[in-house]
Amino acid sequence: MSTGLAILFIILALIAGLVGGFFLARKYMMDYFKKNPPINEDTLRMLMMQMGQKPSEKKIKQMMASMKVQSDKANKKK
């Protein structure tokens, strides 16, 4: 096998590995954030209290539901 052909195979393998790694990492992170959303009810409650609002359970549930709908819409676009 010639040296040029060996270098070509190494470069192609490197590019394939980078592309494959990117998509695997992207899939892993999307699944992780779906299972563990960055904002939960306790975090939302604490943020509302810091803004000077008294969070009711109904308001918290409404905000969580609207965030879930927005997340679902963003996932369907992709």
N, C-alpha and C positions, 0 to 999 in steps of 0.2 A: 504494500500500500504506500502510495506516495505521501510525502509530508504535507503537501497542500490539501490532499483529501482528508487526512487526519485532522488538520486544523479546521477544515470546513465542518466536519462532524462534531468536533468539540464546540464550535460556535453555535451550531444548530441545537445541540443538546442543552447548552446554556440558555439560549433563548426560550426553548420549550420549557425548561425548568422554571424560568422566571415567570412566564405567562401562566403555567399551571399553578405555581405557588401563589401568584396573585389571586387567581380565581378561587383557590381553596381557602385562602385566608379571608377573602371577602365573604364567602359562604359561611365560614365558621363564625365570623363576627355578626353577620345578619341573624343567624340562629341564636347566638348568645344574647343579643339585644332583644330578640323576640321573647326568649325565656326569662330574661332579667332586665326589664325596662329600667332605664336610668332614673326615672321619676316614679315613685310609688306614692301611696296615699299619705304615709307619714311625712315624706319629704314635701309634698304639696301642702299639707296642713301646716308644717313649720314655715314654709315660705309665705303663706297667707297671714300667719300670725306676725311675722316680721314686717309685713307690709301694713300692719295695723288693722287687718280684717279679722273678724271672728268667724272662723270656718265652721259652717254647719255640715253635718254628714251628707245632707242632700246636695249641697254645693260641691263638696269633694267628689261625690259619685258622678255628678254631671260633668265636672271637669275631666275626670278620668275617662268617662265614656267618650267625650269629645276628642280627647287625645288618642284614644284607641281607634276611633273612626278615621282620624287624620292619618294615623300610622297605617291603617289598612288601605286607605286610598293611595298612599305613597308606595306601598308594596305592590299594589295592582298595576300601577303605571309601569313598573319595571319589568 
